[in-house]
Amino acid sequence: MTLHSTDTLWLEGMAFENTTDGHQFTVDADSKFGGQDKGPRPKPLLLNSLAGCSGMDVVSILQKMKQEFSWFNIRVEGQLGDEHPKTYESIKLIYQFKSADGLDDAKVRKAVNLSQDQYCGVSAMLKKACELTWDIEYLE
Amino acid sequence: MTLHSTDTLWLEGMAFENTTDGHQFTVDADSKFGGQDKGPRPKPLLLNSLAGCSGMDVVSILQKMKQEFSWFNIRVEGQLGDEHPKTYESIKLIYQFKSADGLDDAKVRKAVNLSQDQYCGVSAMLKKACELTWDIEYLE
């Protein structure tokens, strides 16, 4: 077991400063909920966590497969329910690539599958809480 | 239902830039996993998301209860398992307060309970994936 420890310090209003792995960043509410929009809302950090965790897997696996890309973005869409506690009822990851030489779609699918089924711990956790789907897009 | 959409753009190596609610911040792996530590790891963002979501609840409820504090920090400790996919097996939130006038412990406990049981959507999701506990500390 490995212990991960983070601190989230109240600044003022609804703003908090996270200290994580020695790095700081602020979260805040928007003005409708008493905040000043000094940083992102905390809930979508779940989507960032998922994208980063799976994105690192996919970069690493595609490099081993000698698949080169010039641009890679992961869009994540979460559908938030209306009832308290407000949770994501479904989350969709869209892995978007640009590549000068073209990418082998079968290999890209294999890389994403390996991440989603075997490696990505954030995915494994969020799948227990909501529906999680993914798609791949090749952009010009 | 409300749609939350985020982008996580690959920069280089294992570094990605998140764009969330119009704000940017970077995540990266450490050098052991091909990164350069340009930002936090993605997985602990789950802990930041949890702390921020619940922290905003608690600030808001304590304000309504006229409970004043000068300092408030949420330490989150996640125990990460060793087997792939590596998930948090347990998460503990420690709500830490400093207050010149003292805080009514029963009211603080009620505020945290309301967040954990009724309002915090991140808590509700992560509870489905692992054990989640909390404690309160009053510091000098």
Contacts between the chains, C-beta under 8 A, distances in Angstrom:
chain1	res1	chain2	res2	distance
A	1	B	79	5.1
A	1	B	80	6.5
A	1	B	81	6.4
A	1	B	82	6.6
A	1	B	89	7.1
A	2	B	79	7.6
A	2	B	80	4.5
A	2	B	82	7.5
A	3	B	77	6.1
A	3	B	78	7.4
A	3	B	79	6.1
A	3	B	80	7.5
A	4	B	43	7.0
A	4	B	44	5.0
A	4	B	47	6.4
A	4	B	77	7.2
A	4	B	78	4.4
A	4	B	79	8.0
A	4	B	80	5.9
A	4	B	88	7.6
A	5	B	75	6.6
A	5	B	76	7.1
A	5	B	77	5.1
A	5	B	78	7.8
A	6	B	44	5.3
A	6	B	47	4.5
A	6	B	48	5.8
A	6	B	51	6.7
A	6	B	75	7.3
A	6	B	76	5.0
A	7	B	73	5.7
A	7	B	74	7.4
A	7	B	75	5.5
A	7	B	76	8.0
A	8	B	48	6.2
A	8	B	51	3.6
A	8	B	52	5.9
A	8	B	55	5.8
A	8	B	73	6.8
A	8	B	74	4.5
A	8	B	75	7.9
A	8	B	76	7.0
A	9	B	72	7.6
A	9	B	73	4.8
A	10	B	55	6.5
A	10	B	59	6.4
A	10	B	71	7.4
A	10	B	72	4.0
A	10	B	73	6.9
A	14	B	56	5.1
A	14	B	59	6.5
A	14	B	60	7.6
A	16	B	51	7.2
A	16	B	52	5.4
A	16	B	55	5.5
A	16	B	56	7.6
A	16	B	74	7.8
A	18	B	40	7.8
A	18	B	48	4.4
A	18	B	51	7.3
A	18	B	52	7.2
A	20	B	40	3.9
A	20	B	41	7.6
A	20	B	44	4.9
A	20	B	45	7.3
A	20	B	47	7.5
A	20	B	48	5.9
A	21	B	30	7.8
A	21	B	37	7.3
A	21	B	39	7.9
A	21	B	40	4.3
A	21	B	41	5.6
A	21	B	44	6.6
A	22	B	37	7.7
A	23	B	39	5.3
A	23	B	40	4.8
A	25	B	25	4.7
A	25	B	39	7.9
A	25	B	40	7.7
A	27	B	48	7.2
A	27	B	52	4.3
A	29	B	56	5.9
A	30	B	21	7.8
A	33	B	56	7.4
A	34	B	60	6.8
A	35	B	56	8.0
A	37	B	21	7.3
A	37	B	22	7.7
A	39	B	21	7.9
A	39	B	23	5.4
A	39	B	25	7.9
A	40	B	18	7.9
A	40	B	20	3.9
A	40	B	21	4.3
A	40	B	23	4.7
A	40	B	25	7.7
A	41	B	20	7.6
A	41	B	21	5.6
A	41	B	52	7.8
A	42	B	48	7.0
A	42	B	49	5.1
A	42	B	50	7.9
A	42	B	51	7.5
A	42	B	52	2.8
A	42	B	53	4.5
A	42	B	55	7.8
A	42	B	56	6.9
A	42	B	122	6.9
A	43	B	4	7.0
A	43	B	49	6.3
A	43	B	53	5.7
A	43	B	121	6.3
A	43	B	122	6.0
A	44	B	4	5.0
A	44	B	6	5.3
A	44	B	20	4.9
A	44	B	21	6.6
A	44	B	49	7.9
A	45	B	20	7.3
A	45	B	45	4.7
A	45	B	46	7.6
A	45	B	48	5.5
A	45	B	49	3.7
A	45	B	52	7.0
A	46	B	45	7.6
A	46	B	46	6.5
A	46	B	49	4.9
A	46	B	122	6.4
A	46	B	125	7.2
A	47	B	4	6.4
A	47	B	6	4.5
A	47	B	20	7.5
A	48	B	6	5.8
A	48	B	8	6.2
A	48	B	18	4.4
A	48	B	20	5.9
A	48	B	27	7.2
A	48	B	42	7.0
A	48	B	45	5.5
A	49	B	42	5.1
A	49	B	43	6.3
A	49	B	44	7.9
A	49	B	45	3.7
A	49	B	46	4.9
A	49	B	49	6.8
A	50	B	42	7.9
A	51	B	6	6.8
A	51	B	8	3.5
A	51	B	16	7.2
A	51	B	18	7.3
A	51	B	42	7.5
A	52	B	8	5.9
A	52	B	16	5.4
A	52	B	18	7.2
A	52	B	27	4.4
A	52	B	41	7.8
A	52	B	42	2.8
A	52	B	45	7.0
A	53	B	42	4.5
A	53	B	43	5.7
A	55	B	8	5.8
A	55	B	10	6.5
A	55	B	16	5.4
A	55	B	42	7.8
A	56	B	14	5.1
A	56	B	16	7.6
A	56	B	29	5.9
A	56	B	33	7.4
A	56	B	35	8.0
A	56	B	42	6.9
A	59	B	10	6.4
A	59	B	14	6.5
A	60	B	14	7.6
A	60	B	34	6.8
A	71	B	10	7.3
A	72	B	9	7.6
A	72	B	10	4.0
A	73	B	7	5.7
A	73	B	8	6.8
A	73	B	9	4.8
A	73	B	10	6.9
A	74	B	7	7.4
A	74	B	8	4.5
A	74	B	16	7.8
A	75	B	5	6.6
A	75	B	6	7.2
A	75	B	7	5.5
A	75	B	8	7.9
A	76	B	5	7.1
A	76	B	6	5.0
A	76	B	7	8.0
A	76	B	8	7.0
A	77	B	3	6.1
A	77	B	4	7.2
A	77	B	5	5.1
A	78	B	3	7.4
A	78	B	4	4.4
A	78	B	5	7.8
A	79	B	1	5.1
A	79	B	2	7.6
A	79	B	3	6.1
A	79	B	4	8.0
A	80	B	1	6.5
A	80	B	2	4.5
A	80	B	3	7.6
A	80	B	4	5.9
A	80	B	121	7.5
A	81	B	1	6.5
A	82	B	1	6.6
A	82	B	2	7.5
A	84	B	118	5.9
A	84	B	119	5.6
A	84	B	121	7.7
A	85	B	118	6.4
A	85	B	119	5.7
A	85	B	120	5.8
A	85	B	121	4.4
A	85	B	123	6.9
A	85	B	124	4.1
A	86	B	121	4.2
A	87	B	121	4.4
A	87	B	124	5.1
A	87	B	125	5.0
A	88	B	4	7.6
A	88	B	121	7.7
A	88	B	125	6.8
A	89	B	1	7.1
A	118	B	84	5.9
A	118	B	85	6.4
A	119	B	84	5.6
A	119	B	85	5.7
A	120	B	85	5.8
A	121	B	43	6.3
A	121	B	80	7.5
A	121	B	84	7.7
A	121	B	85	4.4
A	121	B	86	4.2
A	121	B	87	4.4
A	121	B	88	7.7
A	122	B	42	7.0
A	122	B	43	6.0
A	122	B	46	6.4
A	123	B	85	6.9
A	124	B	85	4.1
A	124	B	87	5.1
A	124	B	129	7.7
A	125	B	46	7.2
A	125	B	87	5.0
A	125	B	88	6.8
A	125	B	126	7.0
A	125	B	129	3.9
A	125	B	130	6.9
A	126	B	125	7.0
A	126	B	129	7.2
A	128	B	128	4.8
A	128	B	129	4.3
A	129	B	124	7.7
A	129	B	125	3.9
A	129	B	126	7.2
A	129	B	128	4.3
A	129	B	129	6.0
A	130	B	125	6.9
